[in-house]
Amino acid sequence: MIYISEKAKTRVENIRSSEEAAPDSFIRVSVTSGGCSGLSYVLDFDTEDRPNDQVFEDKGEKIVTDLKSLLYLFGTTLDFSDGLNGQGFYFDNPNASRTCSCGESFSV
């Protein structure tokens, strides 16, 4: 399962209402090789399902990932910060053994 916090859900709803994303879009999360810790998160809005998608729903938001990325993301919560230390989405990943200072990459 992949989760979403209330703050992240609110931000997603705001993005959709400001027409930066299609009204019928869902959240697509994946993991790619790269970044200073070895693996990087990719977060997008999407409207098309793909073969082997793993689909979750939390707090009314559809969250989709591919099977390979799920191995790294299982139990992760997508969150949002609007604090002084930086604004944006970030991942609270219980599988990450190390993360970089920017929070955009990790290792297991």
ChimeraX attribute file (.defattr): number of C-alpha atoms within 10 A of each C-alpha:
attribute: neighborCount
match mode: 1-to-1
recipient: residues
	/A:1	15
	/A:2	21
	/A:3	23
	/A:4	23
	/A:5	15
	/A:6	14
	/A:7	15
	/A:8	19
	/A:9	19
	/A:10	13
	/A:11	18
	/A:12	20
	/A:13	14
	/A:14	13
	/A:15	14
	/A:16	17
	/A:17	12
	/A:18	10
	/A:19	9
	/A:20	11
	/A:21	18
	/A:22	14
	/A:23	13
	/A:24	10
	/A:25	15
	/A:26	21
	/A:27	17
	/A:28	21
	/A:29	20
	/A:30	18
	/A:31	20
	/A:32	13
	/A:33	13
	/A:34	13
	/A:35	16
	/A:36	16
	/A:37	18
	/A:38	15
	/A:39	19
	/A:40	20
	/A:41	20
	/A:42	13
	/A:43	15
	/A:44	12
	/A:45	18
	/A:46	16
	/A:47	13
	/A:48	9
	/A:49	13
	/A:50	10
	/A:51	7
	/A:52	10
	/A:53	16
	/A:54	18
	/A:55	16
	/A:56	15
	/A:57	14
	/A:58	15
	/A:59	10
	/A:60	9
	/A:61	16
	/A:62	16
	/A:63	22
	/A:64	24
	/A:65	22
	/A:66	17
	/A:67	15
	/A:68	14
	/A:69	17
	/A:70	19
	/A:71	11
	/A:72	20
	/A:73	24
	/A:74	14
	/A:75	15
	/A:76	18
	/A:77	19
	/A:78	21
	/A:79	18
	/A:80	21
	/A:81	14
	/A:82	11
	/A:83	8
	/A:84	6
	/A:85	7
	/A:86	10
	/A:87	10
	/A:88	12
	/A:89	17
	/A:90	17
	/A:91	18
	/A:92	16
	/A:93	18
	/A:94	13
	/A:95	15
	/A:96	16
	/A:97	10
	/A:98	13
	/A:99	19
	/A:100	14
	/A:101	10
	/A:102	10
	/A:103	17
	/A:104	18
	/A:105	23
	/A:106	25
	/A:107	17
	/A:108	13
